Amino acid sequence: MSPAAAAPAPCDDRIRTFEDFARVHQFLLIAAGVPPSLHRRLYRKLADEVFDGGERFSVEPCEEGRQRRLVLASDTALRGESDVFLVDHAWSFRLSDALKQLREVPGLAERMAALMCVDLDRRTEVEESDEQGSENGGGLEHVLQVVEKERIRVQESGSDVAAWLELEELGIDDDMLVALDLSANFPNLVALNLWGNKLQDPEKVMREIGKCGRLKALWLNENPILNQCTEKDVLDGLPELEIYNSHFTRKAREWALGFCGDMVGAENPCLSVGNISLDNIVTLDLSDRCIHKLPEVFSPSKLSSLSKLNIRGNPLDEMSGDDLLKLFSGLTQLEELEVDIPGPLGDSAISILESLPSINLLNGVNASTIVENAKHVVDSALKPRIPEWSPEESLAERVIGAMWLYLMTYRLADEEKFDETPIWYVMDELGSAMRHSDDANFRISPFLFMPEGKLASAISYTILWPICDVHTGEECTRDFLFGIGEDKQRSARLTAWFHTPEKYFIQEFRKYQEQLQSTSICPAEEAPSTKSVRPSDGRPLRVFTDIPQVEEFLTRPEFVLTTDPKDADIIWAGMQIDSELKSSLGLTDQQYMNQFPFEACLVMKHHLADTIHRAWGSPEWLQPTYNLETHLSQLIGDYSVRKRDGKDNLWIMKPWNMARTIDTTVSGDLSAIIRLMETGPKICQKYIECPALFQGRKFDLRYIVLVRSICPLDILLCDVFWVRLANNQYTLEKTSLFEYETHFTVMNYNGRMNHMNTPEFVKAFEKEHQVKWLEIHESIRIMIRRVFESASAVHPEMQNSFCRAIYGVDVMLDDKFKPKILEVTYCPDCTRACQYDTQALVGSQGPIKGSDFFNTVFGCLFLDDLTNVSPL
């Protein structure tokens, strides 16, 4: 037998049969939730690249062309779990590359803009130009014809008849409006629609409209005048106005209710409220009218026949929930109610039905069904978020703003490696047209097909299949939050795609604020008594370590390295040492270790924030911080209040326990903030939008804290610290948020390094900002002390007399040079980090070498040698 014949055949994992497919993809099929009955059909379509969804479905515009929906177009119904369809991915990327790809990949921005419906103005540019040309050709003459036609109709109806004038999108400018002389031609004008014209001079426009003193409804939407004219300016000049830009004014009474109840309109303007019989109104739609308090005429005596009422999208913040329920309970004929839940009537559908027993349908759901399910109703008919953009924005920028309504995500992993950075993707036009429903009729899932049997050959798809019978013409929907219930904040998370009730979230935020403001623990002050642990016989302390930097730099004669952990006095380990590992290594409770029990209360970002909140409430040195897994509603409330008040609203999302800014994102987009929860648990922290800068660049500071005891607190601060500088000039330009080297400062560890010796930094910083560094340094010292006092007060169980550790504390200064805590790094990470840029570390005598640094640390912790350290 020849050597070649004796050699084993090369391994070939290519997928040739269904059995191969099922074996290689078994875990992926389970994770995707694909019914076993569809596995073979899925294999055939993947193997043959069959994209037959276009034969069964059609994509239709909706929401006035601002969204699309998917409809079953085939002549036959699609039975539940009867077929599976492949959806291609139109765009896949890592988040940091998104803007770059949109700018550089030919045709990508155009395709994504069309898919996300943010190119409508570009699509109709030629048409609008033609229309404007036609209008400008006729100009005032065309508008006068429209007005004259209405004037004649009103005159023929009688001199006392009210007029309703529709002048929408006719290109009317200020001078044209004056020329129309509306008050003379229509002395009884009650409604004027000027939506989408070119009015821009507030003084001229309001002088002319103000002559129409009997006006009850006015629409000025999408006119340039709105940039300069406040609502108060309009209302002061129109004493009888009840509806302005579709919203109720404070003067809303019978006429406004009649308009929403279809009793008043262009065909029946109703000049006199005496002609409006509210008791004939059966259906009343008050949705999205910006109503803070219902008009006094909204009463059971006036609305005696009211059967259907919609009050969605109104703050109603000047009426208590109890008063509203009492008012509605007097509407004896009321059977159907549409209301935000949670919202002005309360947080639960059950409680609303208990207060209004006559209601048969609540938000389109049968009352008996709600009671039987006995659960919080998640609203599936909320108003969708529609992307907004300005004409000046490029297509790439528009896509960045809209993409969070369409993105999906996955991570790659095999037996050897877990990809720390998630991949985001957009499905093709068919898949992206699937809208949300709580009662979805389809399910989708990302799926990696590996034709060569290995991850390197993987092709990503999304697969979709019906989970119930779907009939011709029926919309095909999916649950955006499949498997996520109220225990995982479902209602709050729907805010990423829908306009959920802000009032509820603001209330939750206010309650949370009050809770934090009432919290403050005054830590007990006890004198520390930590002393040297060196044996009385003078022998060196034996150190076991698995960290190369300690092996290299620990050179003090008082310490000697050992390879046997059972023989060591000190265990300085990079691995997590739990009870099981201690037992397997034969370690005892009398050996000193560099890990305090329960130190997660400091080194995990969500626990750090919780520890500080429980100790100090909401100190100024901790930016507003929310654990997205537990306090999403409170964050949405905070975001909403800031948006309402015109405050800055940039936030930074940080994974609970990842270093080097992995999966860390800066965004001012609420949908993005919520969607980023999908890539792992995170905190959301108010971004320091105005940091102190050094030569125009952002920076932070790494301090080293040595902890010898938690209770009583015995901590010292290394005299050494270093500065971490961003590489690019700082800017808040929206597109810069994707620039890692502008907004992050850990290039010292990864990427293009930008170092500066600390003494040089301090000298230059003082000169640039005319400040005294010692004063800033003292405020930082006080803050660091407060952080560890928090752990001592809230988590005394951290204390162990046989533990000594160092922690890295990352600090940033705001533009008032006030310190802000960023995070605390635990001992192994901090120890490894000290290998970087040791020439930039500084002590009282100048730069510190790596060996001097580690000798200082071990000398302080175990020998009570306080050289180059100072008590905190």
N, C-alpha and C positions, 0 to 999 in steps of 0.2 A: 504494500500500500504506500503510495507516494505521500510526502508531507502535505501536499495540497489537498489530497483526498482525506487525509486524517483530520484536517482542520475543520472545526464546526462551521456550519453554514452561517453567514451573516444574519444578524437579527433583523427581521422584517415585520414591523408592526402596522403596515399599511392596512387600511380598512377595505376589505374585499367582500365581506358578507355581512348580513344583518347581525349574525352572532358576534363578529368582530366589533361591529358598531356598539352593540349592547354591552359587551364586556368593557370596552375602553371608555364608554360614556355613561356607565351605570350611575355614578355619583352625580354627574351633571343632569341626567334625566330626573333623578329623584329631587335634586335641588330646584330644578325648574318646575316641578310639579306636573310634568306631562303625563296624562293618563296612559297606562300601559297599552291600552287598546290602540293608541296612536303612535307607538314607538316605531313600528315597522313602516308606517306611512311617512313618518318624519325622516327615517333613514333614506327612503327612496327619493324624497324631494331634495334632501341634502346632497346625496350622491349624484343626482342628475341635475342639480341646480335648477329646480323647478320653482319659478315665481309665478304662480297662477292666481294670486290675489286679485290682480287687475281684471280677471274674467268674472269674478264673483262680487266685487265691491266697486262702488263709485265714490269719488270725493266731491263734496258739494260745499259751496261757500255758505257761511252763516254769520250772524252778528254783523250784518251790513258789510260783509266781505272781510271783516277783521279776524275771522277764524274760519276753519274748515271742519267739516264733520264727515264721518265715514258711514256709508249707507249700504245695506245689502241690496245689490242690483239684480242678482240672478232671479230667474222666473220661479225657481223652487226654493222652499225654505231650507235653512241650514240647521240640521238637528244637533242637539248638544253632544259634544265630544265625537262628532262624526268626521271631522277633517282638521288638518293642521296646515298653517300657511307660513311661508318664510317672508320675513321683512328684511330688506337690506339696510345697512347703516350708511346714511348719506354723509356723515361726518363723525369721526372719532378723534379724540385728542386728550392730552393732559391739560389741566386747567391753565397752567402757566404759559402754554403754547397757543391758546385759543386766538387771541388777537393777532398774533404773528401769522398764523395760518390763514386767517380771514383776509389779511392784507397781502399775503404773498402767493397763495394757491390760486391760480387762474380760475375764475368762474365760481369759486366757493361762496364768496360773500353774496353774489347775485342769487345763487340757488337757495341759500339759507334765508335770505331776505324774502324771497318769494314764498318759500315754505312757511315762514313765520308771519307772513302777511304784513311786513313792515316796509314794503316798497310800493304801497298803493299810490302814493303821490307820484312816484317815478313812472309807474305803469300808465297813469292817466295824464301825464304831463302834456303829451301831444293833444289829447282830446280836450283838456282844459284850455290849452292855448288856442285851439280852434274856436271853442265856445266863447272865450274872452274876446277873441277877435270879432266874432259875430256880435257879441254884446256891445263891444266898444264901437262897432260900426253903427249900431242903432243908438247906443248910449242912453242918454236921458229920454229920447223919444220912445224907446222900447218900454222903459219903466213907466213913463207917463201913460202909455196905452194900457198897461196893467192896472194902474191906479184909476184911470178914467172909466174903465170897464166896471170896476167895483163901485165907483161913485154913482154911476148910472143905475146899477142894480139897487143900491141903497135908496136912492132918490125915488125910484119907482115903487119901493116898498113903503114909503112914507117918511116924512121929515123927522119923525121922532124915533126912527128905527136905529138900533145900535149897529155899529160897523165893526167888522173883523177883517184885518188887512194882512194878507200873506205876501211879504216882499223878501222871501228867502233867496239868498245866493243870486242876486241880480246885479252885482257889481256896484251897488249904490255907495257913493262917497259922501263926504260932508256937504258939499255944494249941491249935489243932486237932492239930498234929503231936504235942504232948505227950499229948493225949487219946487218940490212936491207940495208944499204948503198944506200938510196933512190936517192941521187943526181947522183950517177954513173949509177944506173939502169934506172933512168927516168930523163934524162937531160932536158926534156921539161915538167916537172911536173908543172901543173898550179893549181891543186886543191888537197888538202890533208885533208882527214877526219879522225881524230884520237879521235873522240868523245868517252868518256867513257872508257878510258884506264888507265894505272897506271903510267903515266909520272909524275915525281916529282922533278927532278934536273934541275932548270932553265938553268944553264950554259951549261950542257951537251946537253939538248934537243934543246936549241936555236942554239948551235953551229952546230948541225946536220941539223936542219931544215933550218938554214940560208944558207947552201950550195945550197939549191934549190932556186936560185936567181930569177927564173921566176915565182915563186908562186904568184897566184892572189887570192886564197881563202884557208883559213885554219880554221879548227875546232878543238879546244882543250877543248871543253866543258867537264865538269865533270871529269877532270884530277886533281890530287893533285897539279900539278904545278901552277894552277891558284891562289893558296893561297900565292905564293911567287913571281910570275912573273906578272908585270904590262903590260897593253896594249902597253905602250910606248916601253918597252923592246922588244916586239914582232915586232912592226912596224919599229923600228930602224934597225932591222936585215933583214927585207924583204922589199926592196924599191918599189916593184911593187904590194904589197898586197892591194887588193881592198875590200875584205870581210874577216872579222875576227870574228869568233864565231857568224856567221849569221848577224853581223852588218856591215854597210858600214864604211870604213875608210875614212880619208881625201883624199885618192888617188883614190877613186872610180870614174870610168869613164865608157867607153863603155862596158867593160867586165862585170862590176857589173850590169849595166842596162840590158845587154843581158841575164845575169843569171836570173834576176827577170822577164824578159819577155819571158822566156822559149826558148831562142835562144841558150843559152849556158848551157851545162850540161854534165853529165857523158858520154852521147853518142856523144856529140859534144863539146869538151873542148875549142876549138878555141884559139890557141896560139897567133894568130895575130888579132888585133882589126880590121884590114882591111877585115877580113872575117865576121865581125858582121855588119849587116845592120839594124840599129835602125829604119829606115823608114819602116821596115816590121812588127814592133811590134804593135799589135792591143790591147793586154791586158798586163798591167804592174802592178804587185803586189809588192809595196814597203813597205808593212805593217811591223811594228815592226823591222825596220832596224836601229834604233837609229840614224836617219839622222838629223843632225843639219842644214845642208845647202845642197840643191840639187846640184849634180854635174853640172859643166858648160855645159856638153854635153846634159843635160836634157833641150832641147829647141824645140820650134815648128818646126824649120827647120830640126832637126834630127829625131823627132818623129812625122812625118807628118801623119801617119796612126793611131795614138793612139786613141782608142775609149773608153777603160775602164781603170781607174786608181784608185789604192787603196793606200792611204798614211796614213792609220790609225797607231796610236801608235808611231809616230815620233815627237820629240820635235820641230824640224824646228825653233829653237829659234834664229837662225842667219839670218833669213829672215823675213821681215815684212809681215803682212797679205796682205797689198796692193801689194807688189811685187809678192807674190805668186799668187794672183788673176789675176794680169796683165800677169804673165807667163802662167797661165792655160787658160786665155782667148785667147791666141794665138794658142792653140791646137784646130784647127777648127773642127776636127773630134770627139772631146771628148764629149761623151754622158752620160757616167756613171761614177760617182765619189763616192769613199768611203773616208770619212774624219771624224776625231773626232769633235763633236759639243757639247759644245764649244771647240775650239781648234785653230790651227794656222791660219785658214781662217776666224775666227770670232766666235761670240757667237750665231748666229742665222742662221737656215737653209734658212730663207727668204732672208736675206742679201746676202748669198752666191749665191743663185739662181738669184738674181737681178744682181749680178756681172758676173755670168756665164750663160747667157740665153740659151746656147746650151745644157745644162745638162737636160737629160730626167729623169734619176734616181739618186737620192741622198741618199746614205746609204740604197739602196734597196727600197726606197719609191718613187713613181711616183711624179714628180715635180708638176704636176697639183694638186695632192692631198694635197701636202704640202701648196701650195698657197691657195687652197680653205679653208683649216683648219686654215691657217694664225696663226700658233702657233709654238713655239720653239720645234724642234724635239728632243725627248728623245731617245737616241740611245738604241735599244733593241739588238744590235749585238756586244756590247762591249766584250772585252776579259774577261772571268770570272776570278775571284780570285781563285786560286787553293791553298789549304793548303800546307805550306812548313814545314818541320821538319828536325831535324838532327838525325842520327842513335842513338845518345846517349840518346835522349829523351825517357822517358817511354811512354807507350800508354796513360796513364792518361794525361800527359803533352801535348801530340799531340792532344788529343781530346779538351783540353782547348783552344789550338790555333786555332782549326778548327771549333769549335761549333758555332761561330757567323755567319757562313754561313748557318746554319740550324735552329737556335733557333726561337721559337715563344714565346709569353708571354700573360699573362692575370693577372688580380687582382680579388680577392674574395671580395664580399661585400653583406651584407644583410641590412635589415631595421635598424639594431642596430649598425653595425660596418663596417668600410671600412678598408680592409687590406692594411696597408701602404707599405708592402714589396711585390713586384711583384713575381709571379711564372713564371719561364722560363721552356720550355719543348721542346723536340725533338720528332717529329712524327716518326712513325715506318718506316720501309724501303720503303714501298710503298709511303707514303706521303712525305718523305724526298727526293724522286727521282723527285719530280715535280720542274722543273726549271722555271726561270722567262721569261716572255714575256710581252712587252707592249700591245700586242694584245692577251692576254691570252684566252684560251678556257674553263678554269675551274675557279671556285672561291672556296675558302676554308675559314673556320671560326672555331675558338674554340667554343665548346659547352659543357655546364654542364648539364648533365642529373640527375635529382633528383628523383629517384624511390620512395623514401619515402615522397616526397613533401617538403623536407627541405634541406637547404644547407649542413647540416651535412652528408647527404646521397649522396652527389653529386659525380658523376663519370665524369671525364673529357675526352672528345673526341675531335677530329677535324673532321668536316664534309666537304665533297667536292661534288660539283655537276657541270655538264656541263652548260655553259651559251650560247653555240652555238653548232651547229652540229659538231661532231668529227667523223672522218672516220677511218677505220681500218688501222693500221700502223702509224697513225698520232701521233706526240708527244703531250702529255697532259701537259699544262703549266698553271701557275698562275701568277698573278701580285704581286710581292713582296711588292709593295707600292700601293695597291688598295686604290683608293680614295684620293691619295696624288698627287697633281699637282705641277706645277712650283711655284705656290704661296706659297707652303710649301717646297720648295727646293728639288723637286723630283730628278733633275739631280745630285745634290750634294749627296743626300742620296743613290743613286745607287752605289756610291763608296764603300759602305759596301760589295757589292757582285761582283763589276766589276772594272777593271782598267780604270778609267775615265781619261781624259786628264789633266795631272798635270800642264801643262803650263798655262791653264786658271786659275786654282786655285791659282797658285803662283802669277799670275798677280793681282788677286783680293787681295791677302795678301799684296803685295807690295803697292797697292793703299791705303789699309787700314792703313798700317804702316805710309805712308806719311801723311795721314790725321791726325793720332794721334800725329805725331811728330810736326805738325804745330799748335797744340792746346795747349793753356796755358792761363788760366784766373788768373789774379793777384787779389785775393780777397781784397775788400776795408777794411781798418782797421778803425773801429770806437770804441770808448771807451764804454764799456758796462755800463749800469746805473741801473741794477737790484738791488732792495732793498727788505727789509723784507715786507711781505704782512700781517703781524699780525695786527689785528684791533687796532685802537688807544685807545680803551677803555681797552685794556689789556686782554680781554677774550681769552680763548684758541680757536684755529682753529678746526672746526669740520671736521672730516675725515670720508668719506664713502669708504669702500673697500670690495671687494669680494675675496681678497687674504689672506688666513689664516696666512701667514708669517707676513704680516703687522699687522694684529689683535694681533698676539702674541708678536711681538718684538717692536712695536712702543709704547714707555713708557714715552716719554718726557712730562712734565706737560703742555707744550705749545700746545699740541694736545689732542683732545678727540674724541673717535670713536662715530659715529652715525649710526643707521640702516636706516635712512630716507635720500635717496639721495637728495631730494629737500631741505633738511635742511643743507646740507653739504657746507662747504667752499671749500673743496678739494675732488675731485673724483679720487681715486686711484684704477683703475679697471683692471681686467684681461681680460674682454670681450672688443671687439671692439666697441667703442662708435661712432655711426654714427648719422646723423641728425634725422633719424626715431626713434632710441632708445632714443635720447635726448628728443624728443617730448613726447614719451610714458612715460618717467620717470619724465617729468616735469622739466628737467634741463635747466639752463639758460647759456648765454654766459659770465656771470660774475662769474662763478664757475671755479676754477682752476682744470685742468685735467692733467693726466700723459700721454697724447698722443698728439703729435704734428700733425697737418694736413700734409698730403703728406709725412709722415715719411717713407713710402715705398721706397723712393729714397735712404734710408740708410739700412733698415732692410731686404729688399729682395735682394738676391745675384745678380741677373742680373741688377737690378736698381742701386745697389751700384757700380758695375763695370762701368756702363754707366755714373753715376754721376762723378766718379773719372776721367774717360776718357775725359769727356766734360770739366772738370776743369783743369786737369793737363796733358792731353795727355796720355803718357805711363810712369808713374813714376816708379822708380826702386823698390819702396816698394809695388807695385801691380804686382803680377805675370801675365804674358800674359793670358787674360781672354776673352772668347767668349761666347756670348749668342747663343746656338745651334739653337734656333728658328729663328734667323735672320742672323747669321754670320757663318754658317757652311762652306761655300766656303772659307772664309778667314782662318778658322781653318785648313781645309784640305791643303791649301797652306802653312801655317806655318809648319804643320806636315811634308809636303813633303820636304820643304827646310831643316828642321832639319835632316830628314832621309838622304837626299842627302849629307849634310855636316857632317854626322857622329855624330851629337849632341844627347844628351839624349832626349828621347821622351816619357816620362811618363806623363800622364795627370790625373787629378781628375775631375770626373763628380759629380756635386752637384745640387740637386733639387732647384728650385728658392726659395722655402719658406717652407722647412722642417728642423727640428732641429734634434739633436742627431745623425747625420750622417745617417739618414734613406735614403735608396736608393742612397747612396753615394758610388762611385766605383773608384778604381785606376786601370788604364790600359795603356799599350803602344800599344795596338792593335787598329788600325784605324777603322776596322769593328766593334769592340766592342763599341768604342766611338760613332759611328753613330747609331748603333742599340739601345743603351741605351736611345736614344731620345724617344723610343716607350713607355717608362714607365712614361712619364711625362716631362714637360719642364725643361731644365737644363742649367747650365753654364758648360763650360769645361775650366778648369784652369790648367796652367802648374804646374805640381807637383813639390814641393820643394824636389828634389831628394837628396840633400846634406844639411839636416838641422843641426843646432847645436844640439848636443846630450848631455844628462845628464846621466852619468854612462852607456853609450851605448844605452840609450833609447830615443825615440822621446818625445817631450813635446811641449805644447803651453801655452800661458799666457792669463788669463782673467782679463782685466782692466775694471773698472767702471767709466763711464763718466757721469757727472751731467750737464744737459743742462737747462739753465735758459732763454736763448734767442738765436734765430737763426740770426736775423738781428736787431742790431749788434750781432755778435757772442759772447756769454757769456757762456763759458763752463769751468768746473773744473774737475780735476781728483782726484778720491779717493786715499788716501794714501794706501789703501788696494788693494791687487791683489792676485791672487792665481795661482798656477802652476798645470797643468793637465798632468799627466804622462801616457805614454803607459805602458802596463804591460810587453811586451816582448822586447827583444833586437832588435834594428833596423837592418834591412837588406833589400837589393834590390833584393834578390833572387826571381826569377820570381814567384815561387809558393807561396811566402810569401804574395803576393798581396791579397790573399784570407783570410789572417789572420787579423781579426779585431783588435786584441789586440797588433798587431805589428805596424800598420799604422794609428791607430786612438787613440785619447787621452781622450775621454769623459767617461772613465770607472768610473770617479768620480761620475757620475750620474747613471750609469747602469753597472751591472756586477761586476767582481772582482775588488774591489777598491784598489787604490795604492796612498796613500796620503803622503805628506811631508810638514811640516810647511815651510812657505816661507822664514823666516830668515835662517833656516837650509839649504834650497835650495840655497839661494844666496851665503852663505858662502862656501858651497861645490862646487858650480859652479865656483866661482872665483878661488878657489884652483885648480880645475881640468883643467881649460882652461887658467889660468894665465891672467885673464882680470879683469877690474874694472866694477862692475855692475852699478855704477852710470853713467858711460859713455853710457852703453847700454840703461839704463833707459831713459836717456835724448834723445837719438835718437828715442826711442819709443814714448816719449811725443810729439816730433816734428811731427812724422808721424800721430799720433792720431789727432793733431791739423789740419793737412792738410786734413784729411778725412772729418772733420766737416766743414772746410772752403769750401770744394767742395760743400756740401749741401747748405751752405749759399750763395755761388756765383751762383750756377746753379738753385737752387730751393728756392728763397726767399719767395715763397708762403707758405713755412713751418711756417713762423713766425706767432705767436699768443701770445699776451702778457699775456694771461690767461692759458698758457701751461708751465708745468715744467715736466721734465722726466729724467730718467736714462737709459743709454744704456750700454750693455756689448760689449766690443771690444776685439775680439780674435786676438792674435798676435803670429806669429812664427818667430824664428830667423834662418837665414841660417848659414852655417858653417863659414861665415865671421862675424857673429854676427850682421848682418844687419836685421832690422825688416821687416816683410812682413805682410800686413793686410790680415786676413782670412775672417772675417765677422763681422757684427754689429748686436747685438741682441736687439730686442725692449723691452720696459720697462716691460710689464707683465712677459715675459719669464725670463728676467734678475732678476726681483724681486723674482720670485719663485726659481730661481737657487741659490739665496743667502742663502737659507736654508741649502745647502749642504756644509759640511766641513768648517763651520765657524771658527773652531779652526785653519785652515790653513791660514786665512786672517791675514794680518799684517799691523799695522800702525807704526807710528814713535816710539811708546812706547811698541810695542810688539803685541802679538796676540789680535784680536778683537772679541768680542762676537757678536752674531747675533743682540742682542738688541742695542749694541753700533753702529753697522753698520747702522741699519735703523734709529736710532736717528740722526746719522751723516747725512744721506741722506736728511731727512726731514728738519733738521736744516739748511743745506746749501741751499736747494731749496726755502724754504719759510720763513726762519728767518735771512738769510744772515750770518749765523754762519759758519765760514770757518775752524772750527776745523777738523783736519784729512783730509782736502782736499787742493788742490793747484791749482791756476789758470793755464790754458793752454794757 
